[in-house]
């Protein structure tokens, strides 16, 4: 009797993520995408390390909330790209706004920040997403993100 393994969800490692983003270290805040269903949702994570520049000089290092939101916007960008691939040399995604943002728990070095975004609304080049960031199942931050894919200007 043969066992059939269920198909694994698609994953994107850091090498594929770097092909989509114009960012480089230290501003790439998504290490891995573990699951993506185009036009629906995405899951991934960021491993938080004490060596990151924003922790230097802090007595009690805490990942700044705006960087958590940036990580959510980056994984949202990956979701948009996976849903409707665009040429990163011709187009880029711009972050337009935040709504209903709440910070619930601090994120510290050594944490794995789990990122999850769901498409709330998509029309033409505008994306509205709901994002949540958590550590060990505990919600750390959440909010609605608005973004747009636009042509790059020379």
N, C-alpha and C positions, 0 to 999 in steps of 0.2 A: 504494500500500500504506500502510495506516495503522498506526502503532505505538500500542500500548496501554501506557500508563504503569501500573506496579503501584500499588496503593493505598498512600498514605503512612501510616505509623503515626500514631496520634493524638498530638497534642502539647498541652500545657497551658502557657500563658505565665504570667507573673507576675500578670496581672490575674485570671485564673481561679483561680490558687493562693490569692490573697488572699481570694477568696470562701469558700474552705474553712477557712482558718486564722483563729483568733482573734488571732494574732500580727500585729505590725506591725514596721517597721524599728526596731531592728537585728536583731530575733529571727527574721525570716523567713530561713531558711538554704537554701532551694531557689529557684533562679532560673528554671529551666525543666524541664519534663518532656518528654523526647524520644520515649519509647515506653512504652506501658502495655498489658498484656494482663490485663484484669480477672481477679481471683482467681488469677493466676499470677505475674507479675513487673512491675517498673517500672524505667525508667532515666531519669535526669535529671542535672542538674549545678548546682553553685554556683560562681560566679566569685568568687575570693578577692581582695579589694582591700585595699590598705594603709590606706585611709581608714576601715576598720571600727574601732569603738571598742576592741576587745580588743587591737589592735596598738599603741595609743598607750602610750608609755613603755617599750616593749621595745627593747633594743639589737639583738637579733636576732629579729625578729617571726616567731612560729610560731603557727598556728591551734591553739588548745587542743583536746586530744583529745575532751573532753566536747562541744565544739561540733560536731565531726565526727559523733559519735554522735547528737547532736540533729538534725543534717541528715539522717542516715539514718532517724531516727524520724519526721521530718516527711515524707520521701518515702514512708515506709511508711504514714503516715496518708493520703496522697493515693491510694495504691494501694487501701487499704480503702474510701475514698470512691468511687473509680472502680469498685470491685467491687460495692459495695452502697451506693449514694448515701443519705446521711442529711441531714437538715435541720440545718445548722450552728447555727441559732438554737435548736433543740430538743435537739440531741445534741452531744457532743464526744468526741474520742478522748483517753484518758489513757494515758500511758506507764507500764507496770507494772514493767518490769525488763529487765535485761541479763544475758546469759550468754555465756561463751566469747569475751570481747572481747580483741582483740589489736591493738596499734598497731605498725605496721611501718615507716613512713616519715613524716617531718614534712611538713606542708603550709604553704606560705609565700605571702605576697602575690604575685599574678601567676599563681598556679596556677589551673587549672580543675579543681575537685574533682568527679569523675564518681561518681554515686551509683547503686547497683543494689540492689534488694530483691526477694527471692523469697519467696512464701508457703510456709511449712513446714507450717503447720497452721491451720485456721480452723474454729471451732465457735461457733455463736450469735454473741455479740458479742466473742469473744476471738480475737485474731490473734497468731500466732507467725511471725516473719519472720527470714530470714537476710539481713543487709545487708553490702555491701562498698563501700568508698570508695577510689578510686584517682586517681592523677594520671599522665597520659601512659602508661596501661597498667600502672603500678606500684602494687601494692596498698599502701594507706596504713593502713587500719583495717578490721576486720571484726568481726562479732559477731551474736548472736541477740537479737532484740528481742521483747518481749511487750507487747501493748497491748490496750485494751478501749474499746469505744464505749459511753458511758453517757449517761443523761439529764442535761441541765443542771439545776442547782438554782437557784431564784429568788434 
